[in-house]
Amino acid sequence: MVGKWIWVRFEEDPGEDVCQALLEFGFRFSPRRGMWAHNCGVPSKSAFASDPFHKYPRKPISGRRWKESA
């Protein structure tokens, strides 16, 4: 997490099924950063104006499991 955005980076090509799932969850691929991003409903100014990775604190969330609501 960077600020209120979620960024996803893969060490290797995640495959078409994972990319399609990310799109369905509302993520968009940022070719400039080489990562998938989701703004969680918090739009921001142009990414070219400032680098969010320097402006906001980061919280690694790898390894977390999300529960599906019933």
SULWODA-V286994 format. One record per backbone hydrogen bond with DSSP energy under -1.0 kcal/mol. CO is the residue of the C=O (numbers start at 1). NH is the residue of the N-H. If there is no record, write none. Layout:
co=(CO;CO)
nh=(NH;NH)
//
This chain:
co=(1;2;5;6;8;15;16;17;18;19;20;21;22;23;28;30;30;35;36;37;38;39;46;51;51;52;57;61)
nh=(59;5;2;38;36;19;20;21;22;23;24;25;27;26;37;34;35;30;8;28;6;42;49;54;55;56;3;64)
//
